[in-house]
Amino acid sequence: METTPLRWQLLVVLCSAAAFGKAARGGDASESWKKISPYFTSPAEYAGKLGDYRSPLLFDDGSRVTTAADWPRRRQEILADWHHLLGPWPPLIEKPEIQYLDTKSRENFTQRKILLETAPNQTTAGYLLLPAGNGPFPAVFVPFYEPETSTGQNANKLRDFAYQLTRRGFVTLSIGSPGGDARKPDLAGTNLQPLSFLAYVAANAYNALASLPQVDPKRVGVVGHSYGGKWALFASCLNDKYAAAAWSDPGIVWDESRANVNYWEPWYLGMDPKLTRKPGLITPDSLRTGAYKALIESGHDLQELHALMAPRPFLVSGGSEDPPSRWIALNHAVAVNKLLGFDDRVGMTHREFHSPTEESNEVIYLFFEHFLAGK
């Protein structure tokens, strides 16, 4: 929960905007930006369309945000609404403990197996990948079901984001589901909805990365695919320390026609102490439960969370769950950025299927190279 006075929140927003504006001006002619810039414009058929999504620029009382100075108050209102429905976070761990278990050399980087303090009285296994040299380097947090996939230690090479980014000069931190089972996550004794708890874990992971001498704490991003994409979305939107984010086909808005856009499941937002629904699509025999039910009934959707990213850049690596029509929701985040005086902060690619491709992943890597490494 944010407790900073609104006047200081505005100063943070403006300083962040200035920093990203400087980075973009310095990088507009870069090779990375030349390749990814087309993905930061809505296709003509969706340009300017806002659909039925409620504008994040409307306060809860219906009045409108009209200036950049109004935005921190509205931003705080969105955060308060979501934390109320998902559960308030415990205090963050200022400097999470990292236990180093094993070290090995791989190509042009060092791999360190670790146990990370992810919540009070909870540790989670993972890997820290460190490029050669002293840094400080940009860094990326990479959550997934387990960390071996992200670090390129199993056969699924198109989900090895940490491995590929470290080869390009990023420090990366990869962990798996707290407790080891994504469908039965260890919530460390909290009453948070699981996705909010994962975002809390990610906030502590940011603090762990920021504490490392090899890392520039102002240049830390987050990326994930599918389950990891949902985790990355909530991590970056609910914690403004992440400077940039890429979400690979998580389902960026509610969509009850898509089985993989399953925020209603109890391991995401549908946890209910009184009722456990039967897994699968919403049906008369398996209704909405938990915070998801409350969010739907009170008119909330994920375009509100997208807006919390402004003016930080984010990229949606869309597949079967996030087709190009999702730009209708993303246009709301574009509008918030325009109010703050910024363009080129919201991007989206599209592939036919859910699984990443070499081409879609290349855009993710170029995105982080441009916005975090300035290449």
C-alpha positions as CSV (number, residue, x, y, z in Angstrom):
1,M,0.0,0.0,0.0
2,E,1.3,3.5,-0.8
3,T,1.4,6.0,2.0
4,T,3.5,8.7,0.3
5,P,1.8,12.1,0.4
6,L,0.3,12.9,-3.0
7,R,2.5,15.9,-3.7
8,W,5.5,13.6,-3.4
9,Q,3.8,11.0,-5.6
10,L,3.4,13.6,-8.3
11,L,7.1,14.5,-8.0
12,V,8.0,10.8,-8.4
13,V,5.8,10.5,-11.5
14,L,7.3,13.6,-13.1
15,C,10.9,12.5,-12.3
16,S,10.2,9.0,-13.7
17,A,8.6,10.5,-16.8
18,A,11.6,12.8,-17.2
19,A,14.0,9.9,-16.9
20,F,12.1,7.8,-19.5
21,G,11.8,10.8,-21.8
22,K,15.6,11.2,-21.7
23,A,16.1,7.5,-22.3
24,A,13.7,7.5,-25.3
25,R,15.3,10.6,-26.8
26,G,18.7,9.1,-26.4
27,G,17.6,5.8,-27.9
28,D,15.2,6.8,-30.6
29,A,17.9,6.3,-33.3
30,S,19.1,3.0,-31.7
31,E,18.9,-0.2,-33.6
32,S,16.6,-1.7,-30.9
33,W,14.1,1.2,-31.2
34,K,14.1,1.1,-35.0
35,K,13.1,-2.6,-34.8
36,I,10.4,-2.3,-32.1
37,S,8.9,1.1,-32.6
38,P,6.1,-0.1,-35.0
39,Y,4.7,-2.2,-32.2
40,F,4.1,0.9,-30.1
41,T,1.3,2.2,-32.4
42,S,-2.2,0.8,-32.3
43,P,-3.3,-0.8,-35.6
44,A,-5.6,1.5,-37.6
45,E,-8.7,-0.6,-37.0
46,Y,-8.3,-0.1,-33.2
47,A,-6.8,3.4,-33.0
48,G,-8.6,5.6,-30.6
49,K,-11.2,2.9,-29.7
50,L,-11.9,2.6,-26.0
51,G,-14.7,0.0,-26.0
52,D,-16.8,-0.5,-22.9
53,Y,-13.9,-0.3,-20.5
54,R,-14.3,2.3,-17.8
55,S,-11.6,5.0,-18.2
56,P,-8.9,4.9,-15.6
57,L,-9.1,8.7,-15.8
58,L,-12.4,8.7,-14.0
59,F,-12.4,9.0,-10.2
60,D,-14.6,6.7,-8.3
61,D,-17.1,9.5,-7.9
62,G,-17.3,10.0,-11.7
63,S,-15.3,13.2,-11.9
64,R,-12.5,13.2,-14.5
65,V,-8.7,13.5,-14.2
66,T,-8.0,16.6,-16.3
67,T,-4.3,17.4,-15.6
68,A,-1.1,15.5,-14.7
69,A,-1.4,16.9,-11.2
70,D,-4.7,15.0,-10.7
71,W,-3.2,11.7,-11.7
72,P,-1.4,10.7,-8.5
73,R,-4.6,11.0,-6.5
74,R,-6.5,8.8,-9.0
75,R,-3.6,6.4,-9.1
76,Q,-3.7,6.1,-5.3
77,E,-7.5,5.5,-5.6
78,I,-7.0,2.6,-8.0
79,L,-4.4,1.0,-5.8
80,A,-6.5,1.4,-2.7
81,D,-9.5,-0.2,-4.5
82,W,-7.5,-3.2,-5.6
83,H,-5.6,-3.7,-2.4
84,H,-9.0,-3.6,-0.5
85,L,-10.4,-6.3,-2.7
86,L,-7.2,-8.5,-2.9
87,G,-6.0,-8.0,0.6
88,P,-3.5,-5.5,2.0
89,W,0.2,-6.4,1.7
90,P,2.4,-7.1,4.7
91,P,5.4,-4.8,5.1
92,L,8.0,-5.4,2.4
93,I,11.3,-7.0,3.3
94,E,13.8,-4.2,2.9
95,K,16.8,-6.4,2.1
96,P,15.7,-10.0,1.6
97,E,18.2,-12.7,2.6
98,I,19.9,-14.6,-0.3
99,Q,21.5,-17.9,0.5
100,Y,24.0,-19.0,-2.1
101,L,24.0,-22.7,-2.6
102,D,26.1,-23.4,-5.7
103,T,28.1,-21.5,-8.3
104,K,29.0,-22.5,-11.9
105,S,30.3,-20.8,-15.0
106,R,28.1,-20.8,-18.2
107,E,29.2,-19.2,-21.4
108,N,29.7,-15.4,-20.7
109,F,28.0,-15.4,-17.2
110,T,28.0,-16.9,-13.8
111,Q,25.0,-19.0,-12.5
112,R,24.4,-19.0,-8.7
113,K,21.7,-21.3,-7.3
114,I,20.0,-19.6,-4.4
115,L,17.3,-19.6,-1.7
116,L,15.6,-16.2,-1.7
117,E,13.6,-14.8,1.2
118,T,10.3,-14.1,-0.5
119,A,8.1,-13.4,2.5
120,P,8.5,-13.6,6.3
121,N,9.4,-17.2,7.2
122,Q,9.4,-18.2,3.6
123,T,12.3,-19.0,1.2
124,T,12.0,-19.9,-2.5
125,A,14.6,-21.6,-4.7
126,G,15.9,-19.8,-7.7
127,Y,18.9,-18.8,-9.8
128,L,20.8,-15.5,-10.0
129,L,22.6,-15.1,-13.4
130,L,25.4,-12.5,-13.4
131,P,27.2,-11.2,-16.6
132,A,30.9,-10.9,-16.5
133,G,32.2,-7.6,-15.1
134,N,31.4,-5.4,-12.2
135,G,28.3,-3.5,-13.5
136,P,26.1,-1.9,-12.4
137,F,24.0,-3.7,-14.9
138,P,20.3,-3.5,-15.8
139,A,18.3,-6.4,-14.3
140,V,15.2,-8.4,-14.9
141,F,13.1,-10.6,-12.6
142,V,11.7,-13.7,-14.3
143,P,9.0,-15.7,-12.5
144,F,7.6,-19.0,-13.7
145,Y,6.3,-22.3,-12.4
146,E,10.0,-23.3,-11.7
147,P,13.2,-21.5,-12.3
148,E,15.0,-24.1,-14.5
149,T,12.9,-23.2,-17.6
150,S,13.7,-19.5,-17.3
151,T,17.4,-20.1,-17.0
152,G,17.7,-22.4,-20.0
153,Q,18.2,-25.6,-18.1
154,N,15.5,-27.7,-19.6
155,A,14.2,-28.5,-23.1
156,N,11.7,-25.6,-23.4
157,K,14.0,-23.0,-25.0
158,L,11.4,-20.5,-26.0
159,R,10.6,-19.7,-22.3
160,D,14.3,-19.2,-21.3
161,F,14.0,-15.4,-20.9
162,A,16.6,-15.2,-18.1
163,Y,19.2,-17.1,-20.0
164,Q,18.8,-15.0,-23.1
165,L,18.7,-11.7,-21.3
166,T,21.8,-12.5,-19.2
167,R,23.7,-13.4,-22.4
168,R,22.8,-9.8,-23.5
169,G,24.2,-8.2,-20.4
170,F,21.4,-8.3,-17.8
171,V,21.5,-9.6,-14.3
172,T,18.5,-11.9,-13.9
173,L,16.7,-13.4,-11.0
174,S,14.5,-16.4,-11.6
175,I,12.2,-18.2,-9.1
176,G,9.3,-20.7,-9.2
177,S,6.0,-20.9,-7.5
178,P,6.2,-20.3,-3.7
179,G,5.8,-23.8,-2.1
180,G,6.4,-25.5,-5.5
181,D,2.8,-25.9,-6.7
182,A,1.2,-23.1,-8.6
183,R,-2.3,-24.4,-8.0
184,K,-1.7,-24.6,-4.2
185,P,0.7,-21.7,-3.6
186,D,2.2,-21.2,-0.2
187,L,0.9,-17.8,0.9
188,A,3.2,-17.6,3.9
189,G,0.3,-17.2,6.3
190,T,-1.2,-14.2,4.6
191,N,-4.9,-13.8,3.5
192,L,-4.0,-12.3,0.2
193,Q,-5.4,-13.5,-3.1
194,P,-2.7,-15.6,-4.7
195,L,-1.9,-13.2,-7.5
196,S,-1.6,-10.3,-5.1
197,F,0.7,-12.5,-3.0
198,L,2.9,-13.2,-6.0
199,A,3.1,-9.5,-6.7
200,Y,4.2,-9.0,-3.0
201,V,6.8,-11.7,-3.6
202,A,8.0,-9.9,-6.7
203,A,8.2,-6.6,-4.7
204,N,10.6,-8.4,-2.4
205,A,12.5,-9.9,-5.3
206,Y,13.0,-6.3,-6.6
207,N,14.4,-5.3,-3.3
208,A,16.8,-8.3,-3.4
209,L,18.0,-7.3,-6.9
210,A,18.3,-3.7,-5.9
211,S,20.5,-4.6,-3.0
212,L,23.1,-6.3,-5.2
213,P,26.2,-4.2,-6.1
214,Q,26.1,-5.5,-9.7
215,V,22.6,-4.0,-10.2
216,D,21.4,-0.5,-11.1
217,P,18.2,-0.3,-9.0
218,K,16.7,2.2,-11.4
219,R,16.9,-0.2,-14.3
220,V,15.1,-3.3,-13.1
221,G,12.3,-4.9,-15.2
222,V,10.1,-8.0,-15.0
223,V,9.0,-10.5,-17.7
224,G,6.9,-13.7,-17.7
225,H,4.9,-16.0,-19.9
226,S,1.4,-17.3,-19.3
227,Y,1.3,-17.9,-15.5
228,G,4.5,-16.0,-15.3
229,G,2.9,-13.3,-17.5
230,K,0.0,-12.9,-15.0
231,W,2.6,-12.7,-12.2
232,A,4.7,-10.1,-14.1
233,L,1.6,-8.0,-14.9
234,F,0.5,-7.8,-11.2
235,A,4.1,-7.4,-10.1
236,S,4.8,-4.4,-12.2
237,C,1.4,-2.7,-11.9
238,L,1.2,-3.0,-8.1
239,N,4.9,-2.0,-7.5
240,D,6.2,1.1,-9.2
241,K,9.9,0.2,-8.6
242,Y,9.9,-2.0,-11.7
243,A,11.0,0.3,-14.5
244,A,9.7,-1.7,-17.4
245,A,7.6,-4.9,-18.0
246,A,6.9,-7.4,-20.6
247,W,3.8,-9.7,-20.3
248,S,3.7,-12.7,-22.6
249,D,0.1,-13.7,-23.4
250,P,-1.3,-13.7,-19.9
251,G,-4.8,-12.4,-20.8
252,I,-4.5,-8.7,-20.2
253,V,-8.3,-8.2,-19.5
254,W,-11.1,-10.4,-18.2
255,D,-12.3,-12.8,-20.9
256,E,-14.5,-15.6,-19.7
257,S,-14.6,-17.2,-23.1
258,R,-10.9,-18.1,-22.9
259,A,-10.0,-21.0,-20.6
260,N,-6.4,-19.7,-20.2
261,V,-7.5,-16.2,-19.2
262,N,-8.6,-17.9,-15.9
263,Y,-8.2,-15.2,-13.3
264,W,-11.3,-16.7,-11.7
265,E,-9.5,-19.8,-10.5
266,P,-8.7,-20.0,-6.8
267,W,-4.9,-20.0,-7.4
268,Y,-5.2,-16.6,-9.0
269,L,-8.1,-14.3,-7.8
270,G,-10.9,-16.7,-7.0
271,M,-9.8,-17.9,-3.6
272,D,-12.8,-18.1,-1.3
273,P,-12.5,-19.6,2.2
274,K,-16.1,-20.7,2.1
275,L,-16.3,-22.2,-1.4
276,T,-13.9,-23.8,-3.9
277,R,-15.2,-23.8,-7.4
278,K,-14.7,-26.6,-9.9
279,P,-11.8,-25.7,-12.2
280,G,-12.6,-24.6,-15.7
281,L,-14.7,-22.0,-17.5
282,I,-17.4,-20.0,-15.6
283,T,-20.7,-22.0,-15.8
284,P,-23.9,-22.2,-13.9
285,D,-22.4,-25.2,-12.0
286,S,-19.1,-23.4,-11.4
287,L,-19.6,-19.8,-10.6
288,R,-17.3,-16.9,-9.9
289,T,-15.8,-16.8,-6.4
290,G,-13.5,-14.7,-4.2
291,A,-12.1,-11.4,-5.2
292,Y,-12.7,-12.1,-8.8
293,K,-16.4,-12.1,-8.2
294,A,-16.2,-8.9,-6.3
295,L,-14.1,-7.2,-9.0
296,I,-16.5,-8.2,-11.7
297,E,-19.5,-7.1,-9.7
298,S,-18.0,-3.7,-8.8
299,G,-17.0,-3.0,-12.5
300,H,-13.2,-3.4,-12.3
301,D,-11.1,-4.7,-15.1
302,L,-7.4,-4.9,-15.8
303,Q,-7.2,-1.7,-17.8
304,E,-7.1,0.0,-14.4
305,L,-3.9,-1.9,-13.6
306,H,-2.3,-1.1,-17.0
307,A,-2.8,2.5,-16.2
308,L,-0.7,2.2,-13.0
309,M,2.3,1.6,-15.3
310,A,2.3,5.1,-16.6
311,P,4.8,6.5,-17.5
312,R,6.8,3.3,-17.3
313,P,6.9,1.4,-20.6
314,F,5.4,-2.1,-21.0
315,L,5.0,-4.6,-23.8
316,V,2.3,-7.1,-24.3
317,S,3.7,-10.2,-26.2
318,G,0.3,-11.3,-27.4
319,G,-0.7,-14.8,-28.6
320,S,-4.0,-16.7,-28.6
321,E,-5.1,-15.2,-25.3
322,D,-4.2,-11.6,-26.3
323,P,-5.2,-10.9,-29.9
324,P,-4.8,-7.5,-31.5
325,S,-8.2,-6.4,-30.4
326,R,-6.7,-6.0,-26.9
327,W,-5.5,-2.7,-28.1
328,I,-9.0,-1.4,-27.3
329,A,-8.1,-1.9,-23.6
330,L,-4.5,-0.7,-24.0
331,N,-5.7,2.6,-25.5
332,H,-6.7,3.6,-22.0
333,A,-3.1,3.3,-20.8
334,V,-2.0,5.3,-23.9
335,A,-4.5,8.0,-22.9
336,V,-3.0,8.2,-19.4
337,N,0.5,8.5,-20.8
338,K,-0.6,11.2,-23.1
339,L,-2.1,13.1,-20.2
340,L,1.3,12.9,-18.5
341,G,3.0,14.1,-21.7
342,F,4.4,10.8,-23.1
343,D,4.1,8.6,-26.2
344,D,5.7,5.2,-27.0
345,R,5.1,3.7,-23.6
346,V,2.6,0.9,-24.6
347,G,3.5,-1.8,-27.1
348,M,2.0,-5.0,-28.3
349,T,3.1,-7.8,-30.7
350,H,1.0,-10.7,-31.8
351,R,1.5,-14.3,-32.8
352,E,-1.1,-16.9,-33.6
353,F,-0.6,-19.4,-30.8
354,H,-0.1,-19.2,-27.0
355,S,3.6,-20.4,-27.0
356,P,6.3,-17.8,-27.6
357,T,8.2,-17.7,-30.9
358,E,11.8,-16.7,-31.6
359,E,10.4,-13.6,-33.3
360,S,8.1,-12.6,-30.4
361,N,10.9,-13.2,-27.9
362,E,13.3,-11.1,-29.9
363,V,11.0,-8.1,-29.5
364,I,11.0,-8.6,-25.7
365,Y,14.8,-8.7,-25.6
366,L,15.0,-5.6,-27.8
367,F,12.4,-3.9,-25.6
368,F,14.5,-4.3,-22.5
369,E,17.7,-3.4,-24.3
370,H,16.1,-0.1,-25.4
371,F,14.4,0.9,-22.2
372,L,16.7,-0.5,-19.6
373,A,20.1,-0.8,-21.3
374,G,19.8,2.2,-23.6
375,K,20.9,0.3,-26.7
